[in-house]
Amino acid sequence: MSSSGESAWRLVVNTEKCQGHNRCQVLAAELIEIDDLGFAKTKGDGAVTAALMEKARLAVKNCPEYALRLERLEKGSDPS
């Protein structure tokens, strides 16, 4: 736990739930990419910067399959 109480966030895609609607990618292209089969996956480790948090929340709220979630991480922790 960090001494300042700050936290970081990561966007996570549940690949078993994803049906390839791709709303998330349209709403948060900086965070989501589409694989060769048309399903969503996070870019990199899924880390969400403060500047992209609203887009990440919007993508989560707009997934009709509830395949996205935001996961809170402690600052300095390994996001994998």
Secondary structure by P-SEA (a helix, b strand, c coil): cccccbbbbbbbbccccccccccccccccccccccccccccccccccccccaaaaaaaaaaacccccbbbbbbccccccc
